[in-house]
Amino acid sequence: MAYKIINSENDYIQYTIMDFINGLAWEVIDCYTQEGKKRYKEISTHHAFVSKKTACSSDLFHSLSQDIHFLFRNVLDERDRRLFAGFLARSIGCGGIQKVTRLTGLDAKTVRRGIKELYERKTLPGSRIRCKGGGRGTKAESETRYEQELLGLIEDDLAGDPMKEKKWVRKTLRWMGEELEAKGIKVSLGTIWNTLKKHGISLKNNKKSKNTQDHPKRDEQFQILSKLKRLFLDSGKPVICVDCKKKELIGNFKNDGKIWRKKAIEVLDHDFPSLGIGKLVPYGIYDLQNNEGHVYCGMSSETSEFAVDCICLWWEEYGQLAYPDQGKLLILCDSGGSNGYMRRAWKRDLQTKLADRFGLEIYVCHYPPGTSKYNPIERKLFSFISKNWAGEPLTSFEKAMGFIRSTTTKTGLKVSGALVEKEYKKGIEVSEEQMNSLSIKRTNLCPQWNYCFRPR
């Protein structure tokens, strides 16, 4: 309640913010009448009337200024300050904008914008303090080829964990910035860092930058592999990455990971193979051109014959349909395991079962020993399969295959899966005569890791 006192001394009571919140109501008290004098005596016992001169004293102004500065610096955000300044300016009336500007330190345009937003009762969605679209655009918006160039620049230096979605890069931010600047894209190191973080890529830890199996020609092989892969991809020829994923016991065994459930799944307390149904041997083939994964799961042993049979199945079912006019195939693989560069059976079967049978020129490039984490299949296929079935016991082959086939990503990865019931035996030897009959040609650089089979 506000009072308007009419008397010769011109006393009055100031309004407070609560007067406006509760609804402004006036009571006029005319002290020239007997009733007015009586009413004035009643309310004066409960209210201390302040004269106009006292209300505008420097002490009160200084106290008000301190309160506003405390709110502006410690409590209110940008939009709150703007709206509060607009409210003060409207409350003061004539000359309010200039007075609020001096009091708060805000620009006059900001105060006017606050008045306008108050007048229009403007609201913003969520917790926003600015309208959408304000400010300078991001580098990716202003330079459309920036992200594509950056990701292409580090593609061959990316490594990944096959059991997780974690990725890292072995190049420095400064090197990336210099390479981008050479391509006509000037960008800060902080922007590059944020872009890599957006794609789940971080700087590789120093402890993993050196490997106990480092080969003196390691970097040379990476350069050869990168050039050959880029040559095939640019010309539209098929490039596949192959590898065998970690073997899985099929049965009610613990599978690392967590899933949302009311009650935890109870599994066996020991992982003895004899307690399960069998063993799943997933051999993956990742098509770099089409971002497609194909996983053929054996039920016996991981042998070179099994690896080549999986590649032949992929070419029969998918490869020759996706690349009908191509007579060349590039295979990227690790240096060990069933597709190791020292495996005679691997070379023999590639010649007889793939090159001779389908009339293909088969180019093979091996990643140097100890660098399997740089094989794209690890981070682009296997990591997502592991994430998809994490926390779920693989109680049957059908359940495991269901998880493999249902694996997808935001980038459009498609995965197919099939069981290979053939039983493969270990220890099959390949004679020197069989090796001499192969139509194999090796490169001059790193010949043990780079070779080609031509159909006979």
N, C-alpha and C positions, 0 to 999 in steps of 0.2 A: 504494500500500500504506500502510495506517495501522497504527500500533503502539499497543498499550495496555500501558503500563509499570506494573507493580505493585511498589512499593517504599515505604519509609517517607517519602520526600520528596514523593511524589505527583506526580512529573513526568509530562508527556504531550506528544504531538505533535499539532499542529492538523491538521484536514482542509483540503484544498484543493479547488477546483472540479474539478480533474483527477481527484481521487479518485472523485468521483461520475460523471464522464464515462466513465472507464475501468472503472468497476465497483468498488464499495466492498468491500474485503477487509481482514479483521482478522488481526493476529498478536499474541497475548497473550504477554508476556514477564514471567515471575514471577522477580523478582530475589532472592526468598528461597530459590531453589534454585540449585544449582551450574550446571545447564544454562542457566538464565535469565540468571545473571550473565555466563556466557561469551557468550551471544547478544547481550546488551546491549552488551558491549565491542566485538563485531563491527560492529554497526550504528552505534554512537556515533562510529566513525571516519569514517562517510559522512554522518551527519545531525547537525545541531546541534539538540539538543532544547531546547525553549523552555518555561520554566515558566509556570504559569497566571498568575502575577503579571505576568511580562514580556509575555505575549501580550495582555494587556488594557491595556497602557500607553497613555498619551495620545498618544505619538508615532505609534504604529501606527494608532490610531483616526483621527488627523488625516490620515495618509497615505491610508488607505482612503477617507475622506470626500472628499479631493481627487480621487481616481480616479473615484469615483462621480459627482461633480459634472461632471467632464470628459466622461464618457460621456453623461450626461443632457443636457448643453447642446450638445454638438458632434457626437455620433455617433448616438444612438438616436432613433427617432421615437416618436410617442405610444404606439403599441402595444408597442414594444420596452421602453420605460420601465416600462409597466404590468406586463408579464410579468416583467421583471428584478426589479422591486420585490416581486412575488409570490414569486419564487424565493428572494430574500433572506429574506423573512418566514418562509417555510416552513423554510428552512435554520436560522434562529435558533431557531425553536420558540416556546416560551412567551414572550409579550411581544414577539414579532417584529414585529407590525404597528406598534406604537407606536414601536419603535426605528427601523424603516425610515422611518416618517413623519418622525421628527426628522432622520434622516440625509439623506433625499432631498428633503424639502419637499412630497412628494405628499400628497394627501388620503387619509385612512384608507379611504374608500369605493373609491378607485382601487386601493389596494393589495389590498383584499379582492376586487375584480373581477379583478385579476391572478392571485390565488391560485385563484379559481374557474375562470378560463380555463385555467390550468395543469392543474388537477385534471380538467377535462372534456376536455383536449387539443383545445381549440376551434381550428379553422382558418378563415381567411377567403379567399374567392376572389381570384385575381389579386394585385394589390399593395395591396388595401384595408387600412386600419388601423382602420376602424370597421365595424360591421354595417350593411347596407343599410337605409335608412329612418330613420336617426338624424338628429337635428337638425331645424331649422325648415324647412318646405316653401318652395318658390320662390313668387314673386309670381304666376306663371302658374298654379300649382296652387291657391293660396289665393283668387285672384281670377280666375275662369274667363273673364270677358269682357275682361280687361286687354289681352291680345295682339291680340284682334280689334279693340278700340277704337283701339289705338295704330296698327295697320297701316291701318285705315280713315281715321284722322286725317291720315296723311301720304301717302295714295294719290295724291292730285292733285299732290303736290309731289315725287314720285319721278322721277328721271331715270335713264336707263340707256344703256350703250354697246351698239350693235347687234352689234358684233363680239366682245364679251366678255360675261361674266356679271356685270360690275361694275355696282353701283347706288349712287346717292347721293341725299341729301335736302337741300333748301335751308333747312329750318327748324331752329331751335336746340333743344337738349335742354330748356332752361328753358321755351321756348314749349310744347313737348309736355307737360311736366309740369304746367303751368298749365291747359292744355286738358283733360288727364285729370282733374285735381283738380276742375275745373268739372263733370265728369261723375260725380263721386263716387268716383274712384279715386285714392288717394294713393300715390305711388310715387316713389322716389328717382331722381336723375339717373343714377346708376351702373347701376341696374336697367334703365332705358330704354336706355342705351348697350349693355348686354349683350344685350338683346332685339333691337335693331337689328343688332348684329354677328352674332347667330345667324341672321338672315334675309339676311345678306350686304349690309347697308345701312350706309354710312358717311356722315360729314359731307362735304358738297361743298367742294372746294377753293376758296379765295377767287378764284383766277385764272379760275374758270369761272362765277362768280356774275354776271359782267357780260358782255354780248355786244355786239359791234360793230353788230349789227342791231336792238338794243333799240328797241321801238316805245313811244311815250308811253302807249298804251292796252294795253300788254302784260298788266299785272296785272288790269285790268278784263276782258279777254278770258278769262283763266284762271278768273276767278270765274264768268263766264257759262257757260263750258264745263263747269266742275265741277258747277254747279247743274243744268244740262240733263242731263248724264250721270247724275247721281244720281236725277233724276226718272224717267228712262227705266228705269234698273235696278230701282228700287223698285217700279215698276208692271209689271215683267216684260216690258217691250218690248225688242226687239233693239237692241244697241249694238255697232257694229263699228269697229275701228281699221284703217285701210288705209295702206299705204306700199309703195314699191318698194325691195327690198333691193339691195345692191351687186351690179352685174352681174358674172358670172363667165365667164371664158374656158374653154371645154371643150376639153381636150387634155391632153397630158402636161406640164403646167405646175406650177411650185411653188405649193403652198398652205400659207400660214403655219400654224404649229402643230407639235406633236410627238406621235408615237405610239410605242408600245413595239414594237420590232422588233430582230432580230439585226443586220440590215443596212439602211442608209438607202435609201429609194427614189430611184432616179436619174431626174431630170427634165431637161427642156430648159434650157439656160442663158440663153435669151432668151424673153420672153413676147410674141412677135409674133402678132397675131391670125391672120395668114396661115398660121401653123404649126399652128393648131388646127382643130377640127371646126366650131365655131360659138360662139355667145354665148348664155348663159342669162340671161334677164331675169325674176327672181323677184318677183312682185307678191303681197304677203301681205295676208290678211284675218284679223283676230283677233277672235273672238267673246268679248266680256267676260263675258256671262252664263254661258256653258258652258265657259269656259277651253279653247277649241278654236281651232286655227290651220289655215288653208287657204291653200296657196301655189299660185298658177297661174303657170307659167313660160313666158314667151314666148320666141321664137327670133329675133325681128327687132328692133323698136324699142319703146322705152317712150313710148307716146303716150297721150293722154287717152282715145281710143277703146279702147285696150287695157285701161286701168284700169277703165273702166266695164263692158267685156265681162267682166272677171274678177269684178266685183261681181255682175253678172247671173247668171253661172255659179254663183256661191256661193248666190244666192237660190234658183235653180232646184233645185240639188242638195241643199242643206242648210237654208237659211234658212226657206223656206216650210214645211218639215217640222218644224223645231224650234219655229217660231212660227206655228202654223196660223191663229190667230184675231187676229193683229195686223196692222193696216193702216198702221203707222208704223215708220220705220227711222231711226236716228241714225247718221251717218257722221262719225267723227273722223279728220282727216287733216292733213297738213302744208300750209304755205302755198305751197310750190313744187313743182316736178316735174310729173308727168303729172296730178296732182290739185290743182294750184295754184289759188288763188282768182281769179286773173286769166285763167285758161284758158277761152276761150269754148266750145271743143269739149267740155270737161269738163261744163259746165252743160247744153249742148245734149243730150249723150248721156244724162245723168242724167234729163232730162225725157222724152226719146223712148224710150229703151231700158229704163228702170227704172220711173219713175213712171207713165207712160202705159200701158206694156205690162202691168205687174203690179197697177196700181191702188193704188200705195203713196204715202204722204206721206213724202217724203225730206227729213230735216233734216240739214244739213251744218254742222259747226263746224270751223274751221281753227285750228291752233295758230299763234300769232304767229310772224313771221319769226325764224329763228335759234333756235327752241325745239323742234326736232324730237325732241331727246333725251327730252323729256317725254312723247312719244307712247308709250302702254303697249306697242305692238307691238314697239318696239325692244328692250325688256328682257324681255318675256314670250314672244317668239317668235323674232325674228331672232338674238338672242344665243345661244340654245340650238342653233339650226341651225348657226351658225358654229362652235360648240364641237363639235358632232357630227361635222362633216367636217374639222375642223382637222388638218392634216398629211397629208391624203389627196388626191392629185392627182385632179381631176374629169376623168377620161379619156373619159367618155361622158355623154350626157344621162340614160341609164338609171341610171348610178351616182349621179349628182347627185340624181335624184328618189328613189332608194332611201335616201340619207342624210336627205332632207327628211322622207319618210314615217316613218322610224324614230326621229325625234326625240321624246323624252319627258322628263318631269321628275317629281320626287317629288310635286309638287302635282297631278299627274294630267293634264298637258297632252297633248292628242292633236292630231296634225298629219296632214293629208291633202295630197296634191300631185297636180297634173295638168299635162301639157304642152299648150300652146296653139300649134298649128302655123300658125295664120293669120298672114299677113304684113301688118304694119301700116306705112303710109306716113306720113311726116312732112309738115308744111307744108300740111295741109288747112285751108282758111279757112272761117270761119263768118260769114255776112252779118249786117248789122244787122237785117234783116227777120226772120231766124231768131231772133235774140236777143229781139226785141220780142214774138215769138209765145209765148215761154216763160211758163208759169204760176208765176212765182217771186215769193216774198214775203220781204223782208228785215226784220231786226229793227231797232229804233231805236238800240240800242247796238251799236257795231262792225258796221255793216251789211255791210261788205265781207267779213267773216269768218263771218257767221251768216245763213243763208238757208234757205228751205224751198221744195220743189217739190210742187205738188199735181197729181194726174192730171187731164188735160184730157178 
